[in-house]
């Protein structure tokens, strides 16, 4: 528990609460006296020793609830042992079921603690294993939920997931060697695979819970709030704010285009126009110039971690589409799909819902920017011209796949501009599976947009006229 209290003090510091080393020592001594059995008393002791200012009380309450609650509930999907599941579902019965249970009991003592807990469906033991594994990680590096995937893999590794997989595979092999028919082995294998998926989901939920406990305090204004923290009601407010911003910017850009519509001096027309009054005063005449409207291609990550940012940028760009001669939109997670037709056939809000709902690409895959960029370049590079602005929206977290930066380099060579809109703070670029430092080198410009206010500050940079 001492390690937990020290870690909790660091969480408070990350949330802006000033906690000194001596105050942490006071908390350790006080909790040693009162124990942790009485939750209310334990909470009061930590508040008394660690919080000095009234304005920090709410931060303490929120952090305490996240940090010391719900670890066991994270594994609530693990609701029964493997043997009980097999018995209740009736796929195996009689001597076959007895043989499977006997082999599990025989091999279990030699298995890893995680494999034993999975077989037994022991939530408390699973929570303890993952709690110990999390203490081995520097979760203080958690800056945003966008790092959930990276820390989930590290947490699973610390809990012994690879050995657990090996142990449970050995169980299946032993059952097969003992004469269990292929269908029976398949049943056991299917239940083991389902249990492993539940463990992976639980680990991801635990990292997310820890991340939420470490989120720094922000202003309550929707325009300042990070996009990944918005509630559904706030998402609606955000979209209204983005639409208003885009309309204002469109009006400003149209006025700017009109003011620059005059071309070079037309000498012949000037002389002819001024002949009736001998050129006094001289009224210059200019050639009419039609401003060239560029083309826009949007390539947008629609995975869960950047969903709100994707919605915001799609809404922003398609509200401005009259400034472009043509707008084409593509979405990706691992595969790439074109959603341009949605924006032609539907209202922009409905089109965004359709584009981000997985109707053209699989939402169950892990993000693979390298594959998406390579596929897009292979299939659509021929349509990119010197009038095309390519806009890529995403966090650049590639799940350790090949970056394929050559594809981005080819796009930049052919396009007018390649812009990258990243919804993750620049300080996180290059950490874990982030490829943003690599991708930035091959973009005309890479900017951070984590809130509507960020978008408002750089909006004009995103719209070439």
C-alpha positions as MATLAB code, in Angstrom:
seq = 'XXXXXXXXXXXXXXXXXXXXXXXXXXXXXXXXXXXXXXXXXXXXXXXXXXXXXXXXXXXXXXXXXXXXXXXXXXXXXXXXXXXXXXXXXXXXXXXXXXXXXXXXXXXXXXXXXXXXXXXXXXXXXXXXXXXXXXXXXXXXXXXXXXXXXXXXXXXXXXXXXXXXXXXXXXXXXXXXXXXXXXXXXXXXXXXXXXXXXXXXXXXXXXXXXXXXXXXXXXXXXXXXXXXXXXXXXXXXXXXXXXXXXXXXXXXXXXXXXXXXXXXXXXXXXXXXXXXXXXXXXXXXXXXXXXXXXXXXXXXXXXXXXXXXXXXXXXXXXXXXXXXXXXXXXXXXXXXXXXXXXXXXXXXXXXXXXXXXXXXXXXXXXXXXXXXXXXXXXXXXXXXXXXXXXXXXXXXXXXXXXXXXXXXXXXXXXXXXXXXXXXXXXXXXXXXXXXXXXXXXXXXXXXXXXXXXXXXXXXXXXXXXX';
ca = [
       0.000    0.000    0.000;
       2.942    2.347    0.586;
       3.790    2.194   -3.121;
       0.164    2.943   -3.986;
       0.108    6.029   -1.760;
       3.385    7.321   -3.241;
       1.950    6.796   -6.729;
      -1.293    8.521   -5.733;
       0.689   11.533   -4.504;
       2.282   11.732   -7.954;
      -1.181   11.631   -9.537;
      -2.196   14.601   -7.385;
       0.915   16.482   -8.488;
       0.088   15.790  -12.136;
      -3.329   17.296  -11.508;
      -1.877   20.488  -10.083;
      -1.991   19.707   -6.334;
       1.183   20.671   -4.476;
       2.323   17.651   -2.434;
       5.704   17.651   -0.676;
       7.820   14.635    0.234;
       7.260   15.244    3.958;
       3.491   15.234    3.402;
       3.743   11.873    1.648;
       5.694   10.548    4.629;
       2.976   11.869    6.955;
       0.371   10.043    4.864;
       2.333    6.793    5.052;
       2.677    7.015    8.821;
      -0.983    7.948    9.314;
      -2.324    5.127    7.158;
      -0.051    2.672    8.971;
      -1.858    3.678   12.169;
      -5.465    3.576   10.929;
      -5.211    0.882    8.226;
      -7.199    0.707    4.997;
     -10.194   -1.391    6.054;
     -12.384    1.655    6.693;
     -12.507    3.357    3.292;
     -14.000    6.615    4.599;
     -11.342    6.890    7.319;
      -8.564    6.045    4.859;
      -9.822    8.749    2.501;
     -10.010   11.331    5.300;
      -6.456   10.542    6.379;
      -5.107   11.058    2.845;
      -7.064   14.267    2.410;
      -5.812   15.630    5.746;
      -2.168   14.845    5.054;
      -1.934   15.584    1.333;
      -4.340   18.487    0.649;
      -3.664   21.979    1.989;
      -5.915   24.197   -0.139;
      -9.695   24.147   -0.361;
      -9.547   24.589   -4.141;
      -7.716   21.227   -4.399;
     -10.410   19.241   -2.564;
     -12.461   18.493   -5.679;
      -9.340   17.391   -7.553;
      -8.443   15.101   -4.637;
     -11.948   13.610   -4.564;
     -11.965   12.876   -8.274;
      -8.457   11.424   -8.279;
      -9.174    9.276   -5.207;
     -12.339    7.828   -6.730;
     -10.551    6.938   -9.934;
      -7.361    5.673   -8.309;
      -8.678    3.576   -5.420;
     -11.980    2.374   -6.879;
     -13.018   -0.117   -9.467;
      -9.871   -2.206   -9.982;
     -11.724   -5.456   -9.260;
     -14.753   -4.307  -11.288;
     -12.429   -3.975  -14.272;
     -12.460   -7.782  -14.461;
     -16.204   -8.235  -13.980;
     -16.471   -9.820  -17.449;
     -14.528  -12.772  -16.000;
     -17.585  -14.278  -14.343;
     -16.786  -17.997  -14.007;
     -14.017  -20.568  -14.180;
     -13.345  -22.364  -17.443;
     -14.579  -25.650  -15.965;
     -17.843  -24.080  -14.817;
     -18.441  -22.494  -18.211;
     -17.907  -25.815  -19.986;
     -20.245  -27.554  -17.554;
     -23.001  -24.929  -17.736;
     -22.989  -24.691  -21.521;
     -23.121  -28.480  -21.889;
     -20.712  -28.727  -24.812;
     -18.730  -31.340  -22.891;
     -20.202  -33.775  -20.398;
     -19.599  -37.070  -18.675;
     -16.121  -38.586  -18.880;
     -14.924  -35.985  -21.380;
     -15.708  -33.126  -19.012;
     -14.112  -34.978  -16.100;
     -10.972  -35.559  -18.153;
     -10.715  -31.883  -19.111;
     -11.164  -30.765  -15.491;
      -8.641  -33.366  -14.302;
      -6.013  -32.179  -16.775;
      -6.607  -28.527  -15.831;
      -6.157  -29.353  -12.157;
      -3.084  -31.431  -12.947;
      -1.344  -28.745  -15.031;
      -2.483  -25.652  -13.123;
       0.236  -25.750  -10.385;
       2.925  -25.535  -13.085;
       1.259  -22.617  -14.863;
       1.923  -18.918  -14.404;
      -0.168  -17.026  -11.829;
      -2.035  -15.252  -14.626;
      -2.926  -18.513  -16.402;
      -4.128  -19.992  -13.090;
      -6.317  -16.960  -12.390;
      -7.792  -17.106  -15.897;
      -8.672  -20.787  -15.549;
     -10.169  -20.222  -12.111;
     -12.031  -17.051  -13.101;
     -10.528  -15.410   -9.993;
     -11.238  -11.664  -10.336;
      -9.507  -10.712   -7.084;
      -6.339  -12.538   -8.110;
      -6.442  -10.963  -11.577;
      -6.815   -7.486  -10.061;
      -3.831   -8.179   -7.784;
      -1.656   -9.409  -10.664;
      -2.411   -6.381  -12.804;
      -2.012   -4.016   -9.863;
       1.492   -5.391   -9.263;
       2.261   -5.151  -12.985;
       1.100   -1.536  -13.114;
       3.468   -0.641  -10.285;
       6.343   -1.723  -12.538;
       5.286    0.812  -15.170;
       5.962    4.516  -15.108;
       2.316    5.472  -15.497;
       3.351    9.040  -14.738;
       4.170    9.258  -18.453;
       0.480    8.933  -19.266;
      -0.343   12.268  -20.846;
      -3.526   11.408  -22.733;
      -5.821    8.473  -23.563;
      -4.140    8.346  -26.977;
      -1.354    6.342  -25.279;
      -3.757    3.665  -24.049;
      -2.680    1.072  -26.620;
       1.028    1.415  -25.837;
       0.602    1.154  -22.059;
      -1.912   -1.694  -22.411;
       0.677   -3.807  -24.214;
       3.263   -3.002  -21.551;
       0.802   -3.836  -18.778;
      -0.074   -7.184  -20.357;
       3.609   -7.985  -20.743;
       4.256   -7.111  -17.088;
       1.372   -9.341  -15.983;
       2.873  -12.316  -17.854;
       0.491  -12.527  -20.787;
       2.944  -14.277  -23.112;
       3.653  -17.065  -20.640;
      -0.062  -17.402  -19.897;
      -0.735  -17.877  -23.610;
       1.980  -20.529  -23.763;
       0.633  -22.329  -20.685;
      -2.914  -22.408  -21.983;
      -1.709  -23.599  -25.389;
       0.091  -26.428  -23.580;
      -3.219  -27.342  -21.927;
      -4.862  -27.647  -25.326;
      -1.973  -29.760  -26.631;
      -2.147  -32.055  -23.586;
      -5.899  -32.549  -24.010;
      -5.343  -33.457  -27.646;
      -2.579  -35.910  -26.674;
      -4.889  -37.507  -24.079;
      -7.382  -38.373  -26.780;
      -9.932  -35.568  -26.560;
     -11.605  -35.425  -29.942;
     -10.977  -32.480  -32.264;
     -14.364  -30.932  -31.591;
     -13.723  -31.020  -27.836;
     -10.293  -29.417  -28.247;
     -11.905  -26.728  -30.411;
     -14.495  -26.021  -27.698;
     -11.813  -25.640  -25.025;
      -9.674  -23.520  -27.389;
     -12.611  -21.235  -28.134;
     -13.336  -20.679  -24.430;
      -9.643  -20.050  -23.692;
      -9.429  -17.512  -26.558;
     -12.559  -15.743  -25.284;
     -11.084  -15.549  -21.775;
      -7.840  -14.080  -23.157;
      -9.761  -11.433  -25.079;
     -11.607  -10.484  -21.892;
      -8.276  -10.099  -20.104;
      -6.933   -7.857  -22.886;
     -10.100   -5.746  -22.782;
      -9.834   -5.509  -18.993;
      -6.192   -4.410  -19.220;
      -7.175   -1.698  -21.691;
      -9.973   -0.572  -19.363;
      -7.557   -0.453  -16.423;
      -5.064    1.701  -18.350;
      -7.898    3.988  -19.408;
      -9.020    4.262  -15.783;
      -5.488    5.125  -14.692;
      -5.222    7.655  -17.522;
      -8.416    9.397  -16.442;
      -7.049    9.704  -12.922;
      -3.989   11.495  -14.271;
      -5.671   13.970  -16.615;
      -4.612   17.468  -15.697;
      -7.220   20.041  -14.798;
      -8.525   22.080  -17.704;
     -10.953   24.870  -18.146;
     -14.618   23.866  -18.389;
     -15.091   25.798  -21.631;
     -15.912   23.421  -24.474;
     -13.685   25.340  -26.886;
     -10.684   24.846  -24.576;
     -11.418   21.282  -23.487;
      -9.361   18.476  -25.101;
     -11.400   16.745  -27.779;
     -10.958   13.262  -26.331;
     -12.587   14.376  -23.042;
     -15.804   15.745  -24.516;
     -19.138   14.253  -23.516;
     -21.783   13.681  -26.183;
     -23.527   16.935  -25.232;
     -20.201   18.759  -25.465;
     -19.520   17.165  -28.851;
     -22.733   18.760  -30.098;
     -21.604   22.142  -28.727;
     -18.187   21.645  -30.282;
     -19.699   20.954  -33.705;
     -21.832   24.084  -33.487;
     -18.750   26.128  -32.589;
     -16.748   24.607  -35.446;
     -19.537   25.294  -37.931;
     -19.714   28.945  -36.798;
     -15.943   29.286  -37.067;
     -15.940   27.810  -40.573;
     -18.730   30.106  -41.785;
     -16.916   33.172  -40.466;
     -13.683   32.067  -42.065;
     -15.437   31.353  -45.374;
     -16.913   34.879  -45.464;
     -13.514   36.368  -44.689;
     -11.800   34.324  -47.396;
     -14.424   35.243  -50.005;
     -13.936   38.937  -49.241;
     -10.195   38.443  -49.464;
     -10.520   36.751  -52.849;
     -12.695   39.571  -54.194;
     -10.278   42.222  -53.017;
      -7.446   40.472  -54.863;
      -9.414   39.876  -58.045;
      -7.735   42.714  -59.945;
      -4.992   41.539  -62.250;
      -2.152   43.475  -63.894;
      -2.603   46.908  -65.522;
      -4.284   46.754  -68.948;
      -2.549   49.543  -70.856;
      -4.743   49.457  -73.978;
      -8.013   49.583  -72.023;
      -6.636   52.333  -69.785;
      -5.697   54.572  -72.748;
      -8.984   53.910  -74.530;
     -11.032   54.515  -71.380;
      -9.306   57.863  -70.664;
      -9.323   59.333  -74.206;
     -12.599   61.340  -73.803;
     -11.034   63.613  -71.134;
      -7.418   63.475  -72.364;
      -6.401   61.260  -69.434;
      -7.111   63.887  -66.770;
      -7.531   62.438  -64.281;
      -6.170   59.067  -65.332;
      -8.421   56.117  -64.412;
      -6.418   52.884  -64.580;
      -8.037   49.732  -65.952;
      -6.927   46.253  -64.868;
      -7.204   42.802  -66.330;
      -9.802   40.600  -64.644;
      -8.267   37.720  -62.758;
     -10.198   34.728  -61.586;
      -8.676   33.362  -58.393;
      -7.616   29.760  -58.728;
      -9.499   27.542  -56.332;
      -7.384   24.615  -55.162;
      -8.436   21.003  -54.811;
      -8.586   19.360  -51.388;
      -8.049   15.717  -50.450;
      -8.754   14.777  -46.832;
      -7.328   11.522  -45.404;
      -8.797   11.001  -41.945;
      -8.150    8.439  -39.190;
     -11.526    7.384  -37.726;
     -10.302    5.010  -34.994;
     -11.774    5.442  -31.519;
      -8.814    7.354  -30.071;
      -9.211   10.293  -32.476;
     -12.934   10.071  -33.305;
     -13.905   13.524  -31.963;
     -10.971   15.216  -33.682;
     -11.879   13.515  -36.947;
     -15.492   14.681  -36.706;
     -14.394   18.240  -35.981;
     -11.976   18.464  -38.896;
     -14.355   16.815  -41.392;
     -17.089   19.248  -40.384;
     -14.696   22.196  -40.630;
     -13.343   21.324  -44.063;
     -16.684   20.421  -45.652;
     -18.296   23.606  -44.374;
     -15.548   25.393  -46.305;
     -15.793   23.250  -49.426;
     -17.139   26.115  -51.576;
     -13.635   27.614  -51.349;
     -12.288   24.592  -53.237;
     -12.954   23.434  -56.752;
     -13.225   19.857  -55.511;
     -13.092   18.080  -52.130;
     -12.462   14.350  -51.862;
     -12.607   12.594  -48.500;
     -11.061    9.293  -47.411;
     -11.158    7.553  -44.030;
      -8.934    4.816  -42.672;
      -8.055    2.693  -39.689;
      -5.901    0.123  -41.410;
      -7.656   -0.009  -44.799;
      -8.623    3.128  -46.741;
     -12.137    3.909  -47.964;
     -13.487    6.893  -49.916;
     -16.495    8.678  -48.374;
     -16.806   11.591  -50.831;
     -20.208   10.378  -51.999;
     -21.613   10.604  -48.472;
     -20.965   14.356  -48.493;
     -22.599   14.709  -51.910;
     -25.749   12.757  -51.027;
     -26.288   13.627  -47.343;
     -26.347   16.608  -45.039;
     -22.843   17.247  -43.725;
     -23.680   16.033  -40.186;
     -25.256   12.838  -41.522;
     -22.317   12.365  -43.864;
     -19.864   12.622  -40.965;
     -21.887   10.060  -38.994;
     -21.737    7.696  -41.964;
     -18.036    8.334  -42.602;
     -17.025    7.588  -39.007;
     -19.373    4.619  -38.463;
     -17.301    1.999  -40.240;
     -19.435    1.729  -43.376;
     -16.403    1.783  -45.687;
     -13.556    0.466  -43.491;
     -13.307   -2.024  -40.631;
     -13.370   -0.333  -37.222;
     -12.127   -3.469  -35.412;
      -8.614   -3.290  -36.863;
      -5.699   -1.557  -35.141;
      -4.497    1.736  -36.635;
      -1.897    1.192  -39.339;
      -0.811    4.517  -40.813;
       1.961    2.934  -42.864;
      -0.419    0.613  -44.652;
      -3.043    3.337  -45.142;
      -0.530    5.798  -46.606;
       0.972    3.159  -48.878;
      -2.440    2.016  -50.143;
      -3.650    5.577  -50.697;
      -0.490    6.537  -52.590;
      -0.654    3.405  -54.734;
      -4.312    3.897  -55.668;
      -4.708    7.687  -55.811;
      -1.331    9.325  -56.432;
      -2.265    9.813  -60.089;
      -5.135   12.134  -59.120;
      -2.885   14.427  -57.057;
      -1.794   17.592  -58.912;
       0.010   20.853  -58.182;
      -3.393   22.331  -57.275;
      -4.115   19.679  -54.638;
      -3.812   20.241  -50.912;
      -3.587   16.898  -49.076;
      -4.755   17.074  -45.463;
      -4.077   14.124  -43.132;
      -5.893   13.997  -39.797;
      -4.655   11.626  -37.097;
      -2.293   11.038  -34.191;
       0.324    9.074  -36.159;
       0.282    6.174  -33.683;
       1.162    3.243  -35.905;
       1.108    0.262  -33.495;
       4.763   -0.432  -34.340;
       4.029   -1.233  -37.980;
       6.234   -0.058  -40.849;
       5.920    3.733  -41.175;
       6.117    3.746  -45.017;
       7.223    7.386  -44.933;
       8.142    7.053  -48.613;
       4.429    7.256  -49.433;
       4.128   10.617  -47.703;
       7.250   11.793  -49.520;
       5.662   10.880  -52.881;
       2.484   12.775  -51.967;
       4.458   15.873  -51.020;
       6.393   15.718  -54.292;
       3.196   15.850  -56.377;
       0.844   17.965  -54.249;
       0.710   21.701  -53.680;
       0.809   21.167  -49.911;
       0.681   18.253  -47.463;
      -0.777   19.278  -44.104;
      -0.930   17.013  -41.062;
      -3.434   17.797  -38.280;
      -2.460   15.938  -35.102;
      -4.815   15.814  -32.072;
      -1.958   14.908  -29.715;
       0.373   17.335  -27.947;
       3.771   17.720  -29.593;
       5.497   16.547  -26.405;
       4.080   13.053  -27.011;
       5.351   12.766  -30.581;
       7.902   10.001  -30.949;
       6.931    8.329  -27.648;
       5.881    4.687  -27.841;
       4.353    3.840  -31.220;
       4.069    7.467  -32.373;
       5.605    8.076  -35.826;
       4.820   11.792  -35.890;
       8.466   12.919  -35.785;
       9.106   10.803  -38.882;
       5.957   11.897  -40.709;
       6.503   15.574  -39.896;
       9.701   15.584  -41.961;
       7.726   14.792  -45.110;
       4.889   17.315  -44.614;
       4.690   20.917  -45.712;
       3.278   21.680  -42.283;
       2.274   19.640  -39.203;
       0.134   21.331  -36.559;
      -1.443   20.326  -33.252;
      -5.209   20.712  -32.836;
      -6.430   19.388  -29.491;
      -9.404   21.721  -29.028;
     -11.706   24.081  -30.893;
      -9.589   27.003  -29.652;
      -6.513   25.462  -31.266;
      -8.430   25.172  -34.528;
      -9.537   28.817  -34.321;
      -5.934   29.955  -33.874;
      -4.625   28.205  -36.986;
      -7.762   28.074  -39.154;
      -6.482   30.418  -41.850;
      -3.286   28.401  -42.215;
      -5.373   25.375  -43.201;
      -7.262   27.098  -46.034;
      -5.111   27.961  -49.078;
      -6.563   30.738  -51.249;
];
